[in-house]
């Protein structure tokens, strides 16, 4: 699977939700474990995407360079 660079926005969204849940757990006494699980999931997603993106640079270098040169995709 060739992962576009835009997929890293998924990590930002999940980490943002985890951070918001961390604050909500202090303010509204919600379970803190949910926020921690979301942050752990964000870290796991980031690691998987990083490995897949690195593989893209090894396997499909021309496609990765074209994406890097594109003003919107990169």
CHARMM internal coordinates of N, CA and C (Angstrom, degrees):
IC EDIT
DIST 1 N 1 CA 1.4483
DIST 1 CA 1 C 1.5253
ANGL 1 N 1 CA 1 C 109.12
DIST 1 C 2 N 1.3023
ANGL 1 CA 1 C 2 N 116.00
DIHE 1 N 1 CA 1 C 2 N 126.58
DIST 2 N 2 CA 1.4694
ANGL 1 C 2 N 2 CA 120.31
DIHE 1 CA 1 C 2 N 2 CA -179.76
DIST 2 CA 2 C 1.5213
ANGL 2 N 2 CA 2 C 109.31
DIHE 1 C 2 N 2 CA 2 C -94.99
DIST 2 C 3 N 1.3141
ANGL 2 CA 2 C 3 N 115.64
DIHE 2 N 2 CA 2 C 3 N 110.78
DIST 3 N 3 CA 1.4606
ANGL 2 C 3 N 3 CA 123.04
DIHE 2 CA 2 C 3 N 3 CA -172.92
DIST 3 CA 3 C 1.5222
ANGL 3 N 3 CA 3 C 110.26
DIHE 2 C 3 N 3 CA 3 C -87.28
DIST 3 C 4 N 1.3440
ANGL 3 CA 3 C 4 N 118.16
DIHE 3 N 3 CA 3 C 4 N 123.97
DIST 4 N 4 CA 1.4606
ANGL 3 C 4 N 4 CA 119.36
DIHE 3 CA 3 C 4 N 4 CA 174.31
DIST 4 CA 4 C 1.5370
ANGL 4 N 4 CA 4 C 110.65
DIHE 3 C 4 N 4 CA 4 C -75.62
DIST 4 C 5 N 1.3093
ANGL 4 CA 4 C 5 N 115.97
DIHE 4 N 4 CA 4 C 5 N 155.95
DIST 5 N 5 CA 1.4657
ANGL 4 C 5 N 5 CA 120.64
DIHE 4 CA 4 C 5 N 5 CA -178.79
DIST 5 CA 5 C 1.5241
ANGL 5 N 5 CA 5 C 111.42
DIHE 4 C 5 N 5 CA 5 C -62.03
DIST 5 C 6 N 1.3171
ANGL 5 CA 5 C 6 N 117.85
DIHE 5 N 5 CA 5 C 6 N -27.39
DIST 6 N 6 CA 1.4606
ANGL 5 C 6 N 6 CA 121.56
DIHE 5 CA 5 C 6 N 6 CA -179.73
DIST 6 CA 6 C 1.5213
ANGL 6 N 6 CA 6 C 113.47
DIHE 5 C 6 N 6 CA 6 C -63.34
DIST 6 C 7 N 1.3230
ANGL 6 CA 6 C 7 N 117.67
DIHE 6 N 6 CA 6 C 7 N -19.18
DIST 7 N 7 CA 1.4678
ANGL 6 C 7 N 7 CA 120.56
DIHE 6 CA 6 C 7 N 7 CA 179.34
DIST 7 CA 7 C 1.5233
ANGL 7 N 7 CA 7 C 111.75
DIHE 6 C 7 N 7 CA 7 C -64.86
DIST 7 C 8 N 1.3363
ANGL 7 CA 7 C 8 N 117.58
DIHE 7 N 7 CA 7 C 8 N -20.53
DIST 8 N 8 CA 1.4592
ANGL 7 C 8 N 8 CA 119.22
DIHE 7 CA 7 C 8 N 8 CA 179.09
DIST 8 CA 8 C 1.5255
ANGL 8 N 8 CA 8 C 111.79
DIHE 7 C 8 N 8 CA 8 C -67.65
DIST 8 C 9 N 1.3236
ANGL 8 CA 8 C 9 N 118.30
DIHE 8 N 8 CA 8 C 9 N -14.12
DIST 9 N 9 CA 1.4624
ANGL 8 C 9 N 9 CA 121.43
DIHE 8 CA 8 C 9 N 9 CA 174.24
DIST 9 CA 9 C 1.5232
ANGL 9 N 9 CA 9 C 110.87
DIHE 8 C 9 N 9 CA 9 C -66.96
DIST 9 C 10 N 1.3197
ANGL 9 CA 9 C 10 N 117.78
DIHE 9 N 9 CA 9 C 10 N -25.31
DIST 10 N 10 CA 1.4577
ANGL 9 C 10 N 10 CA 121.46
DIHE 9 CA 9 C 10 N 10 CA 176.69
DIST 10 CA 10 C 1.5278
ANGL 10 N 10 CA 10 C 109.51
DIHE 9 C 10 N 10 CA 10 C -58.78
DIST 10 C 11 N 1.3205
ANGL 10 CA 10 C 11 N 116.08
DIHE 10 N 10 CA 10 C 11 N -42.49
DIST 11 N 11 CA 1.4619
ANGL 10 C 11 N 11 CA 121.10
DIHE 10 CA 10 C 11 N 11 CA -179.21
DIST 11 CA 11 C 1.5219
ANGL 11 N 11 CA 11 C 110.06
DIHE 10 C 11 N 11 CA 11 C -62.54
DIST 11 C 12 N 1.3225
ANGL 11 CA 11 C 12 N 117.17
DIHE 11 N 11 CA 11 C 12 N -41.80
DIST 12 N 12 CA 1.4625
ANGL 11 C 12 N 12 CA 120.48
DIHE 11 CA 11 C 12 N 12 CA 179.89
DIST 12 CA 12 C 1.5212
ANGL 12 N 12 CA 12 C 111.27
DIHE 11 C 12 N 12 CA 12 C -62.09
DIST 12 C 13 N 1.3176
ANGL 12 CA 12 C 13 N 116.72
DIHE 12 N 12 CA 12 C 13 N -40.34
DIST 13 N 13 CA 1.4561
ANGL 12 C 13 N 13 CA 120.39
DIHE 12 CA 12 C 13 N 13 CA 179.49
DIST 13 CA 13 C 1.5189
ANGL 13 N 13 CA 13 C 112.50
DIHE 12 C 13 N 13 CA 13 C -66.67
DIST 13 C 14 N 1.3168
ANGL 13 CA 13 C 14 N 117.22
DIHE 13 N 13 CA 13 C 14 N -45.12
DIST 14 N 14 CA 1.4649
ANGL 13 C 14 N 14 CA 120.98
DIHE 13 CA 13 C 14 N 14 CA -179.43
DIST 14 CA 14 C 1.5325
ANGL 14 N 14 CA 14 C 110.25
DIHE 13 C 14 N 14 CA 14 C -67.36
DIST 14 C 15 N 1.3243
ANGL 14 CA 14 C 15 N 116.80
DIHE 14 N 14 CA 14 C 15 N -41.60
DIST 15 N 15 CA 1.4678
ANGL 14 C 15 N 15 CA 120.04
DIHE 14 CA 14 C 15 N 15 CA 178.58
DIST 15 CA 15 C 1.5310
ANGL 15 N 15 CA 15 C 110.76
DIHE 14 C 15 N 15 CA 15 C -66.86
DIST 15 C 16 N 1.3242
ANGL 15 CA 15 C 16 N 117.48
DIHE 15 N 15 CA 15 C 16 N -37.04
DIST 16 N 16 CA 1.4593
ANGL 15 C 16 N 16 CA 120.62
DIHE 15 CA 15 C 16 N 16 CA 176.24
DIST 16 CA 16 C 1.5166
ANGL 16 N 16 CA 16 C 111.67
DIHE 15 C 16 N 16 CA 16 C -63.51
DIST 16 C 17 N 1.3170
ANGL 16 CA 16 C 17 N 116.64
DIHE 16 N 16 CA 16 C 17 N -42.06
DIST 17 N 17 CA 1.4548
ANGL 16 C 17 N 17 CA 120.86
DIHE 16 CA 16 C 17 N 17 CA 176.74
DIST 17 CA 17 C 1.5265
ANGL 17 N 17 CA 17 C 110.84
DIHE 16 C 17 N 17 CA 17 C -64.25
DIST 17 C 18 N 1.3207
ANGL 17 CA 17 C 18 N 116.30
DIHE 17 N 17 CA 17 C 18 N -41.05
DIST 18 N 18 CA 1.4702
ANGL 17 C 18 N 18 CA 119.99
DIHE 17 CA 17 C 18 N 18 CA 177.24
DIST 18 CA 18 C 1.5189
ANGL 18 N 18 CA 18 C 111.92
DIHE 17 C 18 N 18 CA 18 C -63.28
DIST 18 C 19 N 1.3163
ANGL 18 CA 18 C 19 N 116.96
DIHE 18 N 18 CA 18 C 19 N -41.48
DIST 19 N 19 CA 1.4661
ANGL 18 C 19 N 19 CA 120.47
DIHE 18 CA 18 C 19 N 19 CA 177.65
DIST 19 CA 19 C 1.5178
ANGL 19 N 19 CA 19 C 112.08
DIHE 18 C 19 N 19 CA 19 C -65.24
DIST 19 C 20 N 1.3284
ANGL 19 CA 19 C 20 N 116.14
DIHE 19 N 19 CA 19 C 20 N -40.25
DIST 20 N 20 CA 1.4688
ANGL 19 C 20 N 20 CA 120.03
DIHE 19 CA 19 C 20 N 20 CA 177.46
DIST 20 CA 20 C 1.5268
ANGL 20 N 20 CA 20 C 110.29
DIHE 19 C 20 N 20 CA 20 C -64.86
DIST 20 C 21 N 1.3257
ANGL 20 CA 20 C 21 N 116.88
DIHE 20 N 20 CA 20 C 21 N -38.71
DIST 21 N 21 CA 1.4641
ANGL 20 C 21 N 21 CA 119.85
DIHE 20 CA 20 C 21 N 21 CA 179.60
DIST 21 CA 21 C 1.5251
ANGL 21 N 21 CA 21 C 110.39
DIHE 20 C 21 N 21 CA 21 C -67.56
DIST 21 C 22 N 1.3359
ANGL 21 CA 21 C 22 N 117.10
DIHE 21 N 21 CA 21 C 22 N -36.20
DIST 22 N 22 CA 1.4651
ANGL 21 C 22 N 22 CA 119.84
DIHE 21 CA 21 C 22 N 22 CA 177.03
DIST 22 CA 22 C 1.5251
ANGL 22 N 22 CA 22 C 110.66
DIHE 21 C 22 N 22 CA 22 C -59.38
DIST 22 C 23 N 1.3238
ANGL 22 CA 22 C 23 N 116.52
DIHE 22 N 22 CA 22 C 23 N -44.24
DIST 23 N 23 CA 1.4639
ANGL 22 C 23 N 23 CA 120.11
DIHE 22 CA 22 C 23 N 23 CA 179.16
DIST 23 CA 23 C 1.5276
ANGL 23 N 23 CA 23 C 110.09
DIHE 22 C 23 N 23 CA 23 C -67.47
DIST 23 C 24 N 1.3280
ANGL 23 CA 23 C 24 N 116.71
DIHE 23 N 23 CA 23 C 24 N -43.09
DIST 24 N 24 CA 1.4611
ANGL 23 C 24 N 24 CA 120.62
DIHE 23 CA 23 C 24 N 24 CA -179.97
DIST 24 CA 24 C 1.5238
ANGL 24 N 24 CA 24 C 111.43
DIHE 23 C 24 N 24 CA 24 C -62.01
DIST 24 C 25 N 1.3211
ANGL 24 CA 24 C 25 N 117.12
DIHE 24 N 24 CA 24 C 25 N -33.39
DIST 25 N 25 CA 1.4661
ANGL 24 C 25 N 25 CA 119.00
DIHE 24 CA 24 C 25 N 25 CA 179.71
DIST 25 CA 25 C 1.5244
ANGL 25 N 25 CA 25 C 111.55
DIHE 24 C 25 N 25 CA 25 C -66.15
DIST 25 C 26 N 1.3356
ANGL 25 CA 25 C 26 N 116.49
DIHE 25 N 25 CA 25 C 26 N -31.30
DIST 26 N 26 CA 1.4666
ANGL 25 C 26 N 26 CA 119.59
DIHE 25 CA 25 C 26 N 26 CA 177.18
DIST 26 CA 26 C 1.5200
ANGL 26 N 26 CA 26 C 111.22
DIHE 25 C 26 N 26 CA 26 C -78.80
DIST 26 C 27 N 1.3409
ANGL 26 CA 26 C 27 N 116.53
DIHE 26 N 26 CA 26 C 27 N -39.23
DIST 27 N 27 CA 1.4620
ANGL 26 C 27 N 27 CA 120.08
DIHE 26 CA 26 C 27 N 27 CA -175.03
DIST 27 CA 27 C 1.5296
ANGL 27 N 27 CA 27 C 111.86
DIHE 26 C 27 N 27 CA 27 C -77.46
DIST 27 C 28 N 1.3221
ANGL 27 CA 27 C 28 N 116.96
DIHE 27 N 27 CA 27 C 28 N -45.51
DIST 28 N 28 CA 1.4614
ANGL 27 C 28 N 28 CA 121.26
DIHE 27 CA 27 C 28 N 28 CA -174.23
DIST 28 CA 28 C 1.5284
ANGL 28 N 28 CA 28 C 113.17
DIHE 27 C 28 N 28 CA 28 C -110.30
DIST 28 C 29 N 1.3148
ANGL 28 CA 28 C 29 N 116.83
DIHE 28 N 28 CA 28 C 29 N 10.60
DIST 29 N 29 CA 1.4636
ANGL 28 C 29 N 29 CA 122.49
DIHE 28 CA 28 C 29 N 29 CA 177.21
DIST 29 CA 29 C 1.5317
ANGL 29 N 29 CA 29 C 112.50
DIHE 28 C 29 N 29 CA 29 C 56.74
DIST 29 C 30 N 1.3155
ANGL 29 CA 29 C 30 N 115.09
DIHE 29 N 29 CA 29 C 30 N 43.62
DIST 30 N 30 CA 1.4586
ANGL 29 C 30 N 30 CA 121.11
DIHE 29 CA 29 C 30 N 30 CA 174.09
DIST 30 CA 30 C 1.5303
ANGL 30 N 30 CA 30 C 108.80
DIHE 29 C 30 N 30 CA 30 C -84.51
DIST 30 C 31 N 1.3227
ANGL 30 CA 30 C 31 N 117.80
DIHE 30 N 30 CA 30 C 31 N 164.28
DIST 31 N 31 CA 1.4754
ANGL 30 C 31 N 31 CA 118.91
DIHE 30 CA 30 C 31 N 31 CA -179.85
DIST 31 CA 31 C 1.5314
ANGL 31 N 31 CA 31 C 112.36
DIHE 30 C 31 N 31 CA 31 C -64.60
DIST 31 C 32 N 1.3057
ANGL 31 CA 31 C 32 N 116.34
DIHE 31 N 31 CA 31 C 32 N 122.53
DIST 32 N 32 CA 1.4691
ANGL 31 C 32 N 32 CA 121.44
DIHE 31 CA 31 C 32 N 32 CA -178.45
DIST 32 CA 32 C 1.5218
ANGL 32 N 32 CA 32 C 111.47
DIHE 31 C 32 N 32 CA 32 C -68.93
DIST 32 C 33 N 1.3169
ANGL 32 CA 32 C 33 N 117.38
DIHE 32 N 32 CA 32 C 33 N -23.47
DIST 33 N 33 CA 1.4650
ANGL 32 C 33 N 33 CA 120.47
DIHE 32 CA 32 C 33 N 33 CA -177.40
DIST 33 CA 33 C 1.5307
ANGL 33 N 33 CA 33 C 111.97
DIHE 32 C 33 N 33 CA 33 C -63.02
DIST 33 C 34 N 1.3138
ANGL 33 CA 33 C 34 N 118.02
DIHE 33 N 33 CA 33 C 34 N -27.89
DIST 34 N 34 CA 1.4697
ANGL 33 C 34 N 34 CA 120.72
DIHE 33 CA 33 C 34 N 34 CA 179.11
DIST 34 CA 34 C 1.5272
ANGL 34 N 34 CA 34 C 109.93
DIHE 33 C 34 N 34 CA 34 C -66.38
DIST 34 C 35 N 1.3287
ANGL 34 CA 34 C 35 N 116.79
DIHE 34 N 34 CA 34 C 35 N -45.65
DIST 35 N 35 CA 1.4636
ANGL 34 C 35 N 35 CA 120.69
DIHE 34 CA 34 C 35 N 35 CA 178.04
DIST 35 CA 35 C 1.5146
ANGL 35 N 35 CA 35 C 112.10
DIHE 34 C 35 N 35 CA 35 C -62.51
DIST 35 C 36 N 1.3220
ANGL 35 CA 35 C 36 N 116.08
DIHE 35 N 35 CA 35 C 36 N -40.32
DIST 36 N 36 CA 1.4615
ANGL 35 C 36 N 36 CA 119.99
DIHE 35 CA 35 C 36 N 36 CA 178.84
DIST 36 CA 36 C 1.5246
ANGL 36 N 36 CA 36 C 111.09
DIHE 35 C 36 N 36 CA 36 C -67.21
DIST 36 C 37 N 1.3302
ANGL 36 CA 36 C 37 N 116.27
DIHE 36 N 36 CA 36 C 37 N -37.83
DIST 37 N 37 CA 1.4680
ANGL 36 C 37 N 37 CA 119.85
DIHE 36 CA 36 C 37 N 37 CA 177.98
DIST 37 CA 37 C 1.5290
ANGL 37 N 37 CA 37 C 110.52
DIHE 36 C 37 N 37 CA 37 C -65.78
DIST 37 C 38 N 1.3218
ANGL 37 CA 37 C 38 N 117.28
DIHE 37 N 37 CA 37 C 38 N -39.67
DIST 38 N 38 CA 1.4636
ANGL 37 C 38 N 38 CA 120.74
DIHE 37 CA 37 C 38 N 38 CA 178.03
DIST 38 CA 38 C 1.5259
ANGL 38 N 38 CA 38 C 111.12
DIHE 37 C 38 N 38 CA 38 C -64.54
DIST 38 C 39 N 1.3234
ANGL 38 CA 38 C 39 N 116.91
DIHE 38 N 38 CA 38 C 39 N -40.83
DIST 39 N 39 CA 1.4640
ANGL 38 C 39 N 39 CA 119.64
DIHE 38 CA 38 C 39 N 39 CA 178.21
DIST 39 CA 39 C 1.5294
ANGL 39 N 39 CA 39 C 111.02
DIHE 38 C 39 N 39 CA 39 C -66.90
DIST 39 C 40 N 1.3241
ANGL 39 CA 39 C 40 N 116.84
DIHE 39 N 39 CA 39 C 40 N -38.08
DIST 40 N 40 CA 1.4566
ANGL 39 C 40 N 40 CA 120.19
DIHE 39 CA 39 C 40 N 40 CA 175.88
DIST 40 CA 40 C 1.5192
ANGL 40 N 40 CA 40 C 111.53
DIHE 39 C 40 N 40 CA 40 C -64.67
DIST 40 C 41 N 1.3303
ANGL 40 CA 40 C 41 N 115.79
DIHE 40 N 40 CA 40 C 41 N -39.44
DIST 41 N 41 CA 1.4575
ANGL 40 C 41 N 41 CA 119.99
DIHE 40 CA 40 C 41 N 41 CA 178.26
DIST 41 CA 41 C 1.5276
ANGL 41 N 41 CA 41 C 110.31
DIHE 40 C 41 N 41 CA 41 C -65.94
DIST 41 C 42 N 1.3302
ANGL 41 CA 41 C 42 N 117.49
DIHE 41 N 41 CA 41 C 42 N -38.55
DIST 42 N 42 CA 1.4648
ANGL 41 C 42 N 42 CA 120.77
DIHE 41 CA 41 C 42 N 42 CA 177.47
DIST 42 CA 42 C 1.5296
ANGL 42 N 42 CA 42 C 110.35
DIHE 41 C 42 N 42 CA 42 C -62.13
DIST 42 C 43 N 1.3162
ANGL 42 CA 42 C 43 N 117.02
DIHE 42 N 42 CA 42 C 43 N -41.61
DIST 43 N 43 CA 1.4655
ANGL 42 C 43 N 43 CA 120.73
DIHE 42 CA 42 C 43 N 43 CA 178.75
DIST 43 CA 43 C 1.5297
ANGL 43 N 43 CA 43 C 110.71
DIHE 42 C 43 N 43 CA 43 C -64.55
DIST 43 C 44 N 1.3273
ANGL 43 CA 43 C 44 N 116.45
DIHE 43 N 43 CA 43 C 44 N -40.99
DIST 44 N 44 CA 1.4602
ANGL 43 C 44 N 44 CA 120.60
DIHE 43 CA 43 C 44 N 44 CA 179.00
DIST 44 CA 44 C 1.5291
ANGL 44 N 44 CA 44 C 111.30
DIHE 43 C 44 N 44 CA 44 C -65.96
DIST 44 C 45 N 1.3178
ANGL 44 CA 44 C 45 N 116.83
DIHE 44 N 44 CA 44 C 45 N -43.78
DIST 45 N 45 CA 1.4715
ANGL 44 C 45 N 45 CA 121.11
DIHE 44 CA 44 C 45 N 45 CA 177.78
DIST 45 CA 45 C 1.5243
ANGL 45 N 45 CA 45 C 109.98
DIHE 44 C 45 N 45 CA 45 C -60.76
DIST 45 C 46 N 1.3374
ANGL 45 CA 45 C 46 N 116.81
DIHE 45 N 45 CA 45 C 46 N -43.39
DIST 46 N 46 CA 1.4636
ANGL 45 C 46 N 46 CA 120.96
DIHE 45 CA 45 C 46 N 46 CA 179.83
DIST 46 CA 46 C 1.5276
ANGL 46 N 46 CA 46 C 110.64
DIHE 45 C 46 N 46 CA 46 C -60.61
DIST 46 C 47 N 1.3341
ANGL 46 CA 46 C 47 N 116.70
DIHE 46 N 46 CA 46 C 47 N -43.71
DIST 47 N 47 CA 1.4616
ANGL 46 C 47 N 47 CA 120.07
DIHE 46 CA 46 C 47 N 47 CA -178.72
DIST 47 CA 47 C 1.5351
ANGL 47 N 47 CA 47 C 111.37
DIHE 46 C 47 N 47 CA 47 C -64.64
DIST 47 C 48 N 1.3273
ANGL 47 CA 47 C 48 N 116.34
DIHE 47 N 47 CA 47 C 48 N -41.92
DIST 48 N 48 CA 1.4662
ANGL 47 C 48 N 48 CA 119.95
DIHE 47 CA 47 C 48 N 48 CA 179.19
DIST 48 CA 48 C 1.5260
ANGL 48 N 48 CA 48 C 110.50
DIHE 47 C 48 N 48 CA 48 C -65.55
DIST 48 C 49 N 1.3303
ANGL 48 CA 48 C 49 N 116.76
DIHE 48 N 48 CA 48 C 49 N -45.41
DIST 49 N 49 CA 1.4640
ANGL 48 C 49 N 49 CA 119.88
DIHE 48 CA 48 C 49 N 49 CA 179.60
DIST 49 CA 49 C 1.5236
ANGL 49 N 49 CA 49 C 111.56
DIHE 48 C 49 N 49 CA 49 C -63.79
DIST 49 C 50 N 1.3125
ANGL 49 CA 49 C 50 N 116.59
DIHE 49 N 49 CA 49 C 50 N -38.58
DIST 50 N 50 CA 1.4635
ANGL 49 C 50 N 50 CA 119.79
DIHE 49 CA 49 C 50 N 50 CA 178.80
DIST 50 CA 50 C 1.5234
ANGL 50 N 50 CA 50 C 110.85
DIHE 49 C 50 N 50 CA 50 C -62.70
DIST 50 C 51 N 1.3165
ANGL 50 CA 50 C 51 N 116.72
DIHE 50 N 50 CA 50 C 51 N -42.99
DIST 51 N 51 CA 1.4699
ANGL 50 C 51 N 51 CA 120.40
DIHE 50 CA 50 C 51 N 51 CA 178.39
DIST 51 CA 51 C 1.5255
ANGL 51 N 51 CA 51 C 111.08
DIHE 50 C 51 N 51 CA 51 C -64.83
DIST 51 C 52 N 1.3426
ANGL 51 CA 51 C 52 N 116.73
DIHE 51 N 51 CA 51 C 52 N -43.36
DIST 52 N 52 CA 1.4637
ANGL 51 C 52 N 52 CA 119.97
DIHE 51 CA 51 C 52 N 52 CA 179.55
DIST 52 CA 52 C 1.5276
ANGL 52 N 52 CA 52 C 111.76
DIHE 51 C 52 N 52 CA 52 C -66.91
DIST 52 C 53 N 1.3300
ANGL 52 CA 52 C 53 N 116.42
DIHE 52 N 52 CA 52 C 53 N -37.78
DIST 53 N 53 CA 1.4634
ANGL 52 C 53 N 53 CA 119.46
DIHE 52 CA 52 C 53 N 53 CA 179.54
DIST 53 CA 53 C 1.5321
ANGL 53 N 53 CA 53 C 111.22
DIHE 52 C 53 N 53 CA 53 C -69.28
DIST 53 C 54 N 1.3210
ANGL 53 CA 53 C 54 N 116.12
DIHE 53 N 53 CA 53 C 54 N -38.00
DIST 54 N 54 CA 1.4733
ANGL 53 C 54 N 54 CA 119.60
DIHE 53 CA 53 C 54 N 54 CA 175.87
DIST 54 CA 54 C 1.5306
ANGL 54 N 54 CA 54 C 110.09
DIHE 53 C 54 N 54 CA 54 C -64.08
DIST 54 C 55 N 1.3242
ANGL 54 CA 54 C 55 N 116.42
DIHE 54 N 54 CA 54 C 55 N -39.51
DIST 55 N 55 CA 1.4672
ANGL 54 C 55 N 55 CA 120.13
DIHE 54 CA 54 C 55 N 55 CA 177.51
DIST 55 CA 55 C 1.5291
ANGL 55 N 55 CA 55 C 110.75
DIHE 54 C 55 N 55 CA 55 C -63.94
DIST 55 C 56 N 1.3297
ANGL 55 CA 55 C 56 N 116.08
DIHE 55 N 55 CA 55 C 56 N -35.18
DIST 56 N 56 CA 1.4665
ANGL 55 C 56 N 56 CA 119.59
DIHE 55 CA 55 C 56 N 56 CA 177.44
DIST 56 CA 56 C 1.5231
ANGL 56 N 56 CA 56 C 110.18
DIHE 55 C 56 N 56 CA 56 C -61.16
DIST 56 C 57 N 1.3237
ANGL 56 CA 56 C 57 N 117.65
DIHE 56 N 56 CA 56 C 57 N -41.24
DIST 57 N 57 CA 1.4599
ANGL 56 C 57 N 57 CA 121.12
DIHE 56 CA 56 C 57 N 57 CA 179.73
DIST 57 CA 57 C 1.5249
ANGL 57 N 57 CA 57 C 111.51
DIHE 56 C 57 N 57 CA 57 C -67.24
DIST 57 C 58 N 1.3114
ANGL 57 CA 57 C 58 N 117.02
DIHE 57 N 57 CA 57 C 58 N -26.54
DIST 58 N 58 CA 1.4647
ANGL 57 C 58 N 58 CA 120.42
DIHE 57 CA 57 C 58 N 58 CA 179.02
DIST 58 CA 58 C 1.5252
ANGL 58 N 58 CA 58 C 111.24
DIHE 57 C 58 N 58 CA 58 C -84.33
DIST 58 C 59 N 1.3383
ANGL 58 CA 58 C 59 N 116.36
DIHE 58 N 58 CA 58 C 59 N -44.76
DIST 59 N 59 CA 1.4626
ANGL 58 C 59 N 59 CA 121.52
DIHE 58 CA 58 C 59 N 59 CA -173.73
DIST 59 CA 59 C 1.5258
ANGL 59 N 59 CA 59 C 112.53
DIHE 58 C 59 N 59 CA 59 C -83.81
DIST 59 C 60 N 1.3257
ANGL 59 CA 59 C 60 N 116.86
DIHE 59 N 59 CA 59 C 60 N -43.23
DIST 60 N 60 CA 1.4758
ANGL 59 C 60 N 60 CA 121.17
DIHE 59 CA 59 C 60 N 60 CA -174.94
DIST 60 CA 60 C 1.5187
ANGL 60 N 60 CA 60 C 109.37
DIHE 59 C 60 N 60 CA 60 C -126.49
DIST 60 C 61 N 1.3172
ANGL 60 CA 60 C 61 N 115.73
DIHE 60 N 60 CA 60 C 61 N 63.95
DIST 61 N 61 CA 1.4685
ANGL 60 C 61 N 61 CA 120.37
DIHE 60 CA 60 C 61 N 61 CA -174.87
DIST 61 CA 61 C 1.5287
ANGL 61 N 61 CA 61 C 112.89
DIHE 60 C 61 N 61 CA 61 C -61.12
DIST 61 C 62 N 1.3272
ANGL 61 CA 61 C 62 N 117.91
DIHE 61 N 61 CA 61 C 62 N -39.65
DIST 62 N 62 CA 1.4680
ANGL 61 C 62 N 62 CA 120.73
DIHE 61 CA 61 C 62 N 62 CA -179.35
DIST 62 CA 62 C 1.5274
ANGL 62 N 62 CA 62 C 110.60
DIHE 61 C 62 N 62 CA 62 C -62.48
DIST 62 C 63 N 1.3147
ANGL 62 CA 62 C 63 N 117.00
DIHE 62 N 62 CA 62 C 63 N -41.16
DIST 63 N 63 CA 1.4633
ANGL 62 C 63 N 63 CA 120.80
DIHE 62 CA 62 C 63 N 63 CA 178.12
DIST 63 CA 63 C 1.5292
ANGL 63 N 63 CA 63 C 110.92
DIHE 62 C 63 N 63 CA 63 C -65.54
DIST 63 C 64 N 1.3209
ANGL 63 CA 63 C 64 N 116.99
DIHE 63 N 63 CA 63 C 64 N -40.20
DIST 64 N 64 CA 1.4620
ANGL 63 C 64 N 64 CA 121.28
DIHE 63 CA 63 C 64 N 64 CA 179.17
DIST 64 CA 64 C 1.5347
ANGL 64 N 64 CA 64 C 110.97
DIHE 63 C 64 N 64 CA 64 C -66.34
DIST 64 C 65 N 1.3247
ANGL 64 CA 64 C 65 N 116.86
DIHE 64 N 64 CA 64 C 65 N -40.16
DIST 65 N 65 CA 1.4659
ANGL 64 C 65 N 65 CA 119.66
DIHE 64 CA 64 C 65 N 65 CA 178.37
DIST 65 CA 65 C 1.5262
ANGL 65 N 65 CA 65 C 111.44
DIHE 64 C 65 N 65 CA 65 C -68.02
DIST 65 C 66 N 1.3363
ANGL 65 CA 65 C 66 N 116.93
DIHE 65 N 65 CA 65 C 66 N -36.64
DIST 66 N 66 CA 1.4678
ANGL 65 C 66 N 66 CA 119.92
DIHE 65 CA 65 C 66 N 66 CA 177.22
DIST 66 CA 66 C 1.5225
ANGL 66 N 66 CA 66 C 110.42
DIHE 65 C 66 N 66 CA 66 C -64.97
DIST 66 C 67 N 1.3211
ANGL 66 CA 66 C 67 N 116.33
DIHE 66 N 66 CA 66 C 67 N -39.66
DIST 67 N 67 CA 1.4767
ANGL 66 C 67 N 67 CA 120.34
DIHE 66 CA 66 C 67 N 67 CA 177.30
DIST 67 CA 67 C 1.5197
ANGL 67 N 67 CA 67 C 110.20
DIHE 66 C 67 N 67 CA 67 C -64.66
DIST 67 C 68 N 1.3162
ANGL 67 CA 67 C 68 N 117.53
DIHE 67 N 67 CA 67 C 68 N -40.75
DIST 68 N 68 CA 1.4583
ANGL 67 C 68 N 68 CA 122.01
DIHE 67 CA 67 C 68 N 68 CA 179.85
DIST 68 CA 68 C 1.5241
ANGL 68 N 68 CA 68 C 111.74
DIHE 67 C 68 N 68 CA 68 C -63.38
DIST 68 C 69 N 1.3121
ANGL 68 CA 68 C 69 N 116.67
DIHE 68 N 68 CA 68 C 69 N -36.39
DIST 69 N 69 CA 1.4640
ANGL 68 C 69 N 69 CA 121.09
DIHE 68 CA 68 C 69 N 69 CA -178.76
DIST 69 CA 69 C 1.5281
ANGL 69 N 69 CA 69 C 112.89
DIHE 68 C 69 N 69 CA 69 C -80.46
DIST 69 C 70 N 1.3350
ANGL 69 CA 69 C 70 N 117.71
DIHE 69 N 69 CA 69 C 70 N -16.00
DIST 70 N 70 CA 1.4550
ANGL 69 C 70 N 70 CA 121.81
DIHE 69 CA 69 C 70 N 70 CA -177.06
DIST 70 CA 70 C 1.5319
ANGL 70 N 70 CA 70 C 109.96
DIHE 69 C 70 N 70 CA 70 C -76.78
DIST 70 C 71 N 1.3497
ANGL 70 CA 70 C 71 N 118.36
DIHE 70 N 70 CA 70 C 71 N 132.77
DIST 71 N 71 CA 1.4707
ANGL 70 C 71 N 71 CA 120.35
DIHE 70 CA 70 C 71 N 71 CA -175.82
DIST 71 CA 71 C 1.5342
ANGL 71 N 71 CA 71 C 114.24
DIHE 70 C 71 N 71 CA 71 C -70.20
DIST 71 C 72 N 1.3287
ANGL 71 CA 71 C 72 N 118.56
DIHE 71 N 71 CA 71 C 72 N -21.92
DIST 72 N 72 CA 1.4589
ANGL 71 C 72 N 72 CA 120.51
DIHE 71 CA 71 C 72 N 72 CA -177.70
DIST 72 CA 72 C 1.5382
ANGL 72 N 72 CA 72 C 111.27
DIHE 71 C 72 N 72 CA 72 C -102.52
DIST 72 C 73 N 1.3074
ANGL 72 CA 72 C 73 N 117.81
DIHE 72 N 72 CA 72 C 73 N -45.12
DIST 73 N 73 CA 1.4563
ANGL 72 C 73 N 73 CA 121.49
DIHE 72 CA 72 C 73 N 73 CA -174.42
DIST 73 CA 73 C 1.5231
ANGL 73 N 73 CA 73 C 112.42
DIHE 72 C 73 N 73 CA 73 C -65.80
DIST 73 C 74 N 1.3029
ANGL 73 CA 73 C 74 N 117.68
DIHE 73 N 73 CA 73 C 74 N -32.76
DIST 74 N 74 CA 1.4570
ANGL 73 C 74 N 74 CA 120.07
DIHE 73 CA 73 C 74 N 74 CA -178.30
DIST 74 CA 74 C 1.5109
ANGL 74 N 74 CA 74 C 108.75
DIHE 73 C 74 N 74 CA 74 C -90.70
END
COOR INIT
IC SEED 1 N 1 CA 1 C
IC BUILD
